[in-house]
Amino acid sequence: MDGMLFVRTMIAFAVVGVAGGAASARTAQVDHPVRFTNVASESGIHFRHENGASPDKYFPEIMGGGAAIFDYDNDGWADLFLVDGGSFVDEGAAARARHRLYRNRGDGTFDDATAGSGVAVSGFGMGACAADFDNDGWTDLYVTAYGANRLYRNTGDGGFRDITEAAGVAAPDWSASCAFGDADNDGYVDLYVTGYVGFDPADNRFCGFGDVRSYCHPNVYESVPDVFFRNNGDGTFTDATREAGVNAAPGNGLGVVFGDYDADGWIDMYVANDAVPNYLFHNTGNGAFEEVAFWAGVAVGITAKPLAGMGTDMGDFNGDGLLDIFVTNLDLETHTLYANVGGGLFDDVTLRSGVAEATLPYVGFGAVFLDYDNDMDLDIAVANGDVDDNAARMSDTKTFEQPNLLLRNDGSGNFTNVGPAAGPGFDDLKPSRALAAGDLDNDGDLDIVVGNLGRTPDLLRNDGGNGANALLVRTEGVRANRGGVGARLSLSVASAVLVREVRAGSSYLAQNDARVHFGLDDAARAERLEIRWPGGGVDVIENIEANQILTVREGEGIVERRPFATD
């Protein structure tokens, strides 16, 4: 049977319910209506992504649009960085392209702080990730590109300094996503950068039908390798790709996420590859990896064929304490949800969870596990948009602009797209790419940022999510890396244990707010918070009141409390 026909047939007979942990999941007790409103323009986000779209269809034109949420000035309000592209044919457009750094004023608006920031476009920009790589207390920024990647050290005075060459992290090929994580638990975050394909503007191949040109499939070009940079702890990095065991065959890498999927205290990596099998790098200790995706069941889709993996995230959607994996793919493939069943194995629950039916028509890029309605269950937000601006000419059923998805978890691991009922923020049709989540207004619910190809971005303000209670936790390592990246937080509340990890890069070309968000539903307090830091340290905090932002320092416990902001 044809693979896509098989998928459609299986969806028609899909069984409601998700195996592997559903019995331990909790059904939400309170249902709070949530609406998302795009407030980008009124918030002062005046940016239009330049993708250099041209009749010649240069491949990078269709892939960019990154976004990162991080607090670069340490004022307790998450700021926003948007990645610009460029042009291969229009020198003026290429010269005008510039990344944007927006400082959060704390009143629902942002200042354009780009001028004088020291951050500039180099090459054709793709994505970004951010972490305090030198443990000086200021979050640094890495920007990927077709061309030259850049590492910007935060100088602590509102600016950044380009230290790429000195740090040794340029990466020679077309890079897509990036993520930081402490692979060897030495107290310094390492860096993983996905490599896509060996496109060369001088060899811009023709793809399409008749005289209608389209963007090429990635397999038209040679794959290029991902790169793993080991942090030396002195402001420099070493290319440890081969030494660390992550030198698998080049795989058209697009998305990457760090996560300790087997809960052994060593952080692992999952890589979404486009049109070739995905990678799961299991950390065997001290930052050495083995590639186990086929054995674990997360290399391919339900038809046993490689899919067009683009964005990815890890999260415990079914409440069993194990990190599951979500991957976005092309239309007619469905996006994929792998449930972690323990023992290093995963079960493809895409059909049974409702994810297949909700995602079948769409081309997915950015994806995030998030509890947008604070009901204690992780939902999923997805950015969609076709890979060809000629999509409507190629098929009566395709469009370049597509709706983004908000997949609500009903508490038992079954998902339904509630985007159409979630307000005007999910109404617009755009070619979306990056998607990141964070509490931009510090009011206790998660907002969403979407990078749109050649368009203005969306800043989707969450209105109503904080009708239920929540906690926001900022981690500060001492023996561990300063940002606590990779720390595992387990919150005991209302007979449930919610497991989250601190991340610095995931989705597609994106980074979420590094502060860990817990929806608490109607619980007024949490009984216990356990933080397992990279390297093995453990802190336990008990009897925590809801609706506040906590800063927890390794070995000291809570060092700062802030109530959520109110209108």
N, C-alpha and C positions, 0 to 999 in steps of 0.2 A: 504494500500500500504506500502511496506517496506520503512523505513525511508530513506535509502540511494538511493533507486530507485526514491523516491519522489524528493530528492534533485537534482539528475541528470536530471529528467524530467523537473523540474522547471527551471534549468539552460538552457536547450535547448530552452525554451520559454521566457527567461528573457527579461524584457523590459529595454531599455536604459533609464537612468535617476534616480535620487534619490529624494525621497520625504523628506519634512521636512527641508527646508532651502536652497534648490538648487537655488531658485529664487534670493536669496541674494548673492550667490557665484559669484566670478568674474573670467572671463576667461582671462588667461594670454595673455599679448600683445606681449611679446618677447620670442622666443623659443631658448634657448642656449643649444648646445650639451654638454653633460656631460659624462665623462668617469671615471670609478673607477679602480685604479690600486693597487694591493696588494703589499705594500712596507714594510711589517713587517720585513723581514730579513735585507734589506738594511738600515732600520731605526734603527737597533740594537735590535730588539725584538727577542731574541733567547730563546724561551721557547716552550716546548712541554708538553701539559697537560697529567698528569698521571691519567688514570681512572681505572687502575688495572684490565683491562678486563681479565676474567678467564672463563674456561669451566663451572664453577659452577654457573655463572650468578647471582652474588650478586647484588641486585637491584640498590644500589647507583652507581654502575659502569656505568650505562647508562644515568645518570641524571645531572652530573656536568658540569663545564666549565664556571664559572662566570667571569665577567669583569666589571670594574668601571673606569670611566673617572672623575678625580677631580684634582684640583690644590692644592697639599698637601704642597707646599713650598711657596705659595703666590707670585710667580714671574710673574703671568699673563699668564702662559702657562699651558695648561691642561696636567696633567700627567696620567699615566695608571697603573692600578692594575689588575693583573690576578690571579685567584683563582685556586690552584692546588687541586688534589684529594688525591689519596693514593692507597692502596691495602689491601684486606682482606686475601690474601694468600701468598703474596711475601713480606717478611719483608724488603728486600733490596729496593724494589720499594717504599714501604711505607716510609722508612727512607730517600730516595732521594727526595720525593715530597716536594716542597716548593713553597709558593706563590711568585709572583714576583712584585716588585714595580719598575716602570720605570719612571725616571725623564726626562721630556721634556727639551732638550737643547735649543729649540727655533730655531734650524736650520734644522729641518726635521729629526733629529735623537734623540735617547733616551739613557740615561745611566741606566744600571742596578744598582739601589740603594738599592737592597734588603738587602745586607750584612750590618749589623749594624742598620737596620731600626727598629728592634724589632718586626717585623711581622713574625710569623712563623706558619706553618701548625699545627693545633690541630684537631684531628679527620679527617674525610674525607670531604675536602672542597667542598662547593657548590657555593655560591654567595656572593655579597657584596653590601653595600650602604654606603654613606659617607655624613656627615653633621657636622656642628659645634655645637655639643650638649651642650657645656658649655659656648658658647658665648665669647670665649677668642680670636677670630679672626683667629683660625687655624682649618681646616677641619679634623674631626675625622673619623674613619673607623670602620665599623661593618662587620664581616665576618661570614657567616652561614656555617653549616656543618652537616653531619651525625656524631654526636658525640658532641663536645663542640663548641658552637658559641663563638666568641671573640669580645670584644669592645676594640679598640685601641685608646687611647687618643693621639692626635698630640702634641708633646712636643715643637714644634716650632723651633727645631734645626735640622730638617731633619729626625727625628726619631719618634717612637711611643712607648707608654707604655701600656701594657696589664692591664686594670683595670676592667675586666669582673666581677670578684667576688665582688669587692668593689661597683661597680655600680649596681649589681643585675640583669644582663641581659643575663645570660647564656643560658636560654631556654633548657629544658631537652630532647626534642624529635628531630627527624630528621627534620631540618629546610631547607627551600628552599630559597625563595626570602625575601627581607626586604625593608623597605622604612621608611624614616623619614618625619614627618609632624607635625605642631603645631595644635593639635586637639582642644585645649581649648583656643587658642589665648593668652597664658600667657607669650609669649616671649621665650619659650623654646621648641625645637622640641621633639616630642614623637616618639616612635618606634613601627612599626608593623612588626611581623615576621610570615611568613606562616609556618604551620606544615604540613608535607606530610603524611607518613604512618608509622605504628609501625613495621618496618622491624627489624629483629634480625638475625645476621649472624648464630647464633646457631640454628635457625629455618628457614633455607634457603629452601623454598618449591620448589618442582619440577613443572615447567610449560613447556608446549611444546606439540609436537606431536610425538608419538612413542619414539624413542631414541634421537630425536633432541630437545635439551633443549633450552628454550628461556627465556627472562626476563618476570617476572610475571606481570599481570595486577594489578593496585593498589588495586582493590577491593578484591584481595586475602588476603590482610592484613587489620587490623583495621586502621581506620583513627586516626590521632592525632590532637589536637587542635592548632589553631593559638594562638599567644600571642601578647597582646597589652601592651606595657610598657609606663607608664606615667612618664614624666621627672619631677623630684622633684625640679629642679633648683639649686641643691647643689652638682651636680656630681653623683647623684644616680637616679635610676628609681624604680618605683613600678609596679608590675604586676597588671594592672587595667582591665584585660580582662573582668571579670564578672561585675565589677562596671561600666565600660563604655558601656556595652550592646553588646559587640562583641563576646560573648560566644555562638554563634550559634553552632549547631551540627558540630563536626569536619568534614572538607570537602575536604581532600586531597589537601590542598592549595599549589599552585606552583607560581603564579604571583600575585603581588599586586601593586596598584598605588593609590596615593592620588590625589584628584582633586575636586574642588568645582563645581559639575555638575549643581547645581541649583542656583549658583551665589548669595548665601545669606550671604557670608562672613564667613561661617564655612566650613572647609575642610572635604570632604567625602572620603570614601575608596571603591575601587572595588577590589575584590579578584577572581582570576581565579582558579577554582577547577577542578581537574582531575576526570572525570567520574561521578561527582555529581554536582548538581546545583551550579552556581556561586553566590557570595554574592555582594550586594551593601549596604554598611553601610552609611545611611543618618545621618549626624550630626545634632542633634536636638538643639544644643547649649551647650556651655561650655564643649565640648568633650564627650557628651553622644550620643550614636548611636542607631538607629533602623535598622534592616535588611529588605530591601524593594525590593530585586531583582526581585521577581516574580511579584509584583505589578507594578514595573517600566518597566518590559519587558526585563530584561537582565540576567535572571537566566539560561535559556536554549536556544537551537537553534530553527531554523524554524520548525523542526519536533516536537517541544514540548518535546524533550528528552534532558537530560543532555549530554554535550559534554566533550571532553577531554581537558578542559581549561588548558593552560600552561603559555603563556606569555600574557601581556596586557599593554595597554597604553590608555591615554585620550588625545584628541585634537579636535580642531574645524576644521574638514575637509571641511565643506560646507560653512563656512564664515558667519554663522548666530549668532555668539557670544556665542554659547552654546557648552559645552564640550561633544564630542561623545566618544564612547568606541570601542576599537578593541581588539579581543581575538583570539589567535591561538589555533588550535585543531589538531586532528588526520587527516590522509588522509581519503578521502571519507566522511568526515564530513563538510569540508570547514572551513576556518577561518571565524570569525564572525565580522561584522561591525554593530554596533547599532548607529543610528542617534538620537540625543537628540532633541525631538520635543517640549520641554518646559513642564511646569506643573509637572515635576518629571517623565515624561514618555519618553520612547525610542521606535523607530521603527527599526526592523531588516531589514536593506537594503542590506544585503549580496548579494542577487541575483541581484537586480536592479543596484547595484553599479559596478558590474564586479568582485567583490572580490571572489565570489563563483567559477566562471569559472577559475580564475587565481590560486586559492589555492586548489582546489579539490584533486589533486594527492599527496599532500604533508603533512608531519607531521611537524607542526610548533612549534617553541619555542619562541625565542626572537622576539620582535616586537616594532617598534618605529614610531610614527608620526614625520615626518621631512620635511622641504622644501629643498630638496637636490639641486634643480635647481634655487632657489631664485626667483621663479615666483609668490610668495605670497600665494600659495596654499599648504596645507599640503599633502605630499605623505606618503607612508608607506614602510618601509623596514622590511623584515621578514627573520629570520634564520630558516632553515629547516634541518631535519635529522631524520631518522627513529628511533624507540625506541628498535630495535632489530638488532644486528649485523648478525643475521641469516635471515634477511628479504628476501634476494634473494633466499634462500632455501625454504622459506615458500610460496613464490608466484612468478610467472613469471613476474608480473607487479611491484614488489617492489624492492627497493634498499635501503641499509643502508645510503649511501652517496646521498645527494639530493642537487639540486641547491637552493641557496637563492634567494629571490624575491625582486625586486624593483618595487613597484606599483605606477605608475605615475598618479597623479590627473590631469584630463584635464581641471580643473577650474570650472566644474559643478558638481563635486562629483562622477565622473565615473573614474574607475581605470583600467589601463592596465599594465601588466608586461612588463617592458622595460629592465629587467636585461640582456637578451641576446644582446642588443644593447648598454649596458652601460659599455663596456670595459672588460678587462680581470679579473677584481676583482669579477665579478659575473659568471665567467666561471667554476671555480673549483667546483667539487662535494665533499662534506664533510659532516660528521654528526655534524651539527652546533647546538649550544645551545644558549648562551648569545649573545645579540646584543645591542650595545650602539652607540650613535652618539654624535659628538662634533667637534668643530673647532680646531683640534689638531695643525694646523700650522698658526692659526690666520689670515687666508687670506680671510675670509668672506664667506666661504662655509663649509658645514658639511661633515666631514669624518666619517667613520663607522668602528667600531671594532667588530669582531666576535670571540667568544670563541668556539673552535672546540673540540669535545670529543676525547681525546686521540691523538690529532694532534696539530700542530702549529696553532696559532691564525692568523686571517687576520686583517691587518690594511689597510683599503681601502681608499686610498687618493682620494679626490674629485678633479678632474681636469676639470675645465670649469664651475662649478657652480657659481663662482664669476665673470662670464661674465655678470651677472646681479648684481644689487646693493643689499646691505644688511646692517643690524645693528646687533651688538652683545651687550647685556646689562647684566652687572653684578650687582646684587642687594646687598645692605648692610643695614641690619636693625639696628635700634636704640632701639625704643620701641618694635618692632617686633624682632623675632629671628635674630641673627647676619647675617646669610646667606640669609635672606629674603625668606626662603623656604615657599611656599604657596602663595607668592605674585602673584597677577593677573595683567598682563600688557596688556593694550589695546592701540594699535598703529594705529592712523589715517593716512592713506597714500593713495593717488590716489583714493579717493572716497570710500575706503574700510576701515574697522576696523578689524585689526588682533588681536586676543585674544590668549595669551599664559600664562602659569603659571610656576613658578619656582618649580622644582622637585628635590627630593633626593631619587631616587630609583624607578624603573619601569621595564617594559619589562619582561625578565626572568633572574633571578640571576644577574641583571645588574643595572648600573646607567649611565645616560647620563651626559654630560657636563652641569653643573647647570646654566651656562650663557644662557640667552634667546636669541635665534636667530630669526631674522625677515628677510625673503627675501623681497626685495622691487621692484623687476622686474626692470623697467627702470626709476623709480622715483629717482630723485636726492636728495630729502629730504622728511622727514615725517613731517606732519603738527603738530601732537600732540601725546605725550606719557603720558598716565595716568597709574600710579601704585597704586593699592589698596593693602596696606600692611595687613598682618594678624593682627587683632586687630582693623582695621578700618581706620587707617591713609591713606591719599591720597596725592600723589604728582603729579603735572602736569608740563610737560616740553613741550615747543613749538618750532617749527621751527628747526628741527634736521637734520643736513646734513648726507647724507648716507656714508657708507663705513668707519665706525669707531667702536671702542670698547668703550663703556661707562661704567663707574662705577657710580651708582646712590645710594646716601645715603639717608635714610629715613629722611624727614624734611629738607634736604639741597639741594637736586637736584643733578646735575652732579658734581662729585668731581674729576673725571679723564677722560681724553679722550686719546685714542690711535688710530692712523690710522691702517688700516689693513696692514699686512705684504705683501711685494711684493717679487717676485722671484729675 
